[in-house]
């Protein structure tokens, strides 16, 4: 299954194609990451629909991993989507290394293609967090 979703709030259909491909819908309500890993994020899960390979909308069963394992656990207060998922220094460096390695594996035609805003956003988030940790 492809890592695709639709935002009920803005109507955007987004898709994550590879492990370092982080995408956000137009209104910043939902996000996908990880390509085949099928990682997903939402401010409000009521606005998240999974899109299958045939284009059908699927309402997912959302279960919080933290509270599923520990029903008494409290979730941290929500701040912003980018802050919730921003990597720590070591994670940022590893993510940057994985991104570099994945680009070296691309065919030459893909290497000569323009980068998307999602690609640029991923790099900036990783660099920002890595530099922030140096302070």
C-alpha positions in Angstrom: 0.0 0.0 0.0 1.2 3.5 -0.8 1.6 6.1 1.9 -1.2 8.4 0.8 -3.7 10.4 2.7 -6.4 13.1 2.2 -7.0 16.0 4.5 -10.7 16.5 5.1 -10.1 20.1 6.1 -8.4 21.4 3.0 -9.0 18.5 0.5 -5.2 18.0 -0.2 -4.1 14.5 -1.2 -0.5 13.9 -0.1 1.9 11.0 -0.6 5.2 10.1 0.9 7.4 8.2 -1.6 10.6 7.3 0.2 12.0 7.0 3.8 13.0 10.7 4.0 10.0 12.1 2.2 8.1 14.2 4.8 5.0 15.9 3.3 2.4 18.2 4.8 -1.0 19.1 3.5 -1.8 22.7 2.3 -3.4 23.7 5.7 -0.7 21.9 7.9 -3.4 19.6 9.4 -2.0 16.2 8.4 1.5 14.9 7.4 3.1 11.7 6.1 6.6 10.4 6.4 8.7 7.4 5.7 7.4 6.1 2.3 6.6 2.4 2.8 6.9 2.8 6.5 3.4 4.5 6.4 4.1 7.0 9.2 1.4 9.6 9.6 0.6 12.6 11.8 -2.4 14.8 12.4 -3.4 17.7 14.5 -7.0 16.3 14.6 -7.4 12.7 13.4 -11.0 13.4 12.4 -9.5 15.2 9.4 -7.3 12.3 8.3 -8.3 9.8 5.6 -6.1 7.1 4.2 -6.2 6.7 0.4 -5.6 3.2 -0.9 -3.9 2.2 -4.2 -7.2 2.4 -6.1 -8.0 5.9 -4.8 -10.6 4.9 -2.3 -10.9 6.9 0.9 -10.5 4.8 4.1 -11.3 6.1 7.6 -8.5 4.7 9.7 -8.8 3.3 13.2 -6.6 5.6 15.2 -4.9 4.2 18.3 -2.4 6.1 20.3 0.7 3.9 20.8 1.5 5.6 24.2 -1.9 5.3 25.7 -2.5 1.8 24.1 0.5 0.5 26.0 -0.2 2.5 29.2 -3.8 3.7 29.6 -2.8 6.0 32.4 -0.2 7.9 30.2 -0.7 11.5 29.5 0.1 12.9 26.1 2.2 16.1 26.0 0.3 19.3 25.2 0.2 19.9 21.4 2.3 22.7 20.1 2.9 22.5 16.4 3.3 19.7 13.8 6.9 20.6 13.0 7.9 20.8 16.7 6.2 17.5 17.6 8.2 15.6 15.1 11.5 17.5 14.8 14.5 15.2 15.3 17.1 15.6 18.0 20.8 16.2 17.1 21.8 12.6 16.6 18.6 11.8 14.8 19.0 14.9 12.7 22.5 13.9 11.6 21.3 10.3 10.9 18.3 11.6 8.9 20.6 13.9 6.9 23.0 11.0 6.2 20.1 8.8 5.1 18.9 11.6 2.8 22.3 12.0 1.2 22.7 8.3 0.7 19.3 8.0 -0.8 20.1 10.8 -3.3 23.3 9.0 -4.4 21.2 5.9 -5.2 18.9 7.8 -7.5 19.3 7.4 -11.3 21.1 10.2 -13.0 17.9 11.5 -14.6 16.4 11.9 -11.1 19.5 13.6 -9.8 19.1 16.2 -12.5 15.5 16.8 -11.7 14.6 19.9 -9.6 14.0 19.3 -5.9 10.5 19.8 -4.5 9.6 22.1 -1.7 9.0 19.0 0.5 12.6 18.0 -0.2 13.9 21.4 0.8 11.7 21.5 3.9 13.1 18.2 5.0 16.6 19.4 4.7 15.9 22.7 6.4 14.2 21.0 9.4 17.1 18.6 9.9 19.7 21.3 9.6 17.8 23.6 11.9 17.4 21.0 14.6 21.1 20.0 14.3 22.2 23.6 14.6 19.7 24.3 17.4 21.2 21.4 19.5 24.7 23.0 19.2 23.6 26.1 21.1 
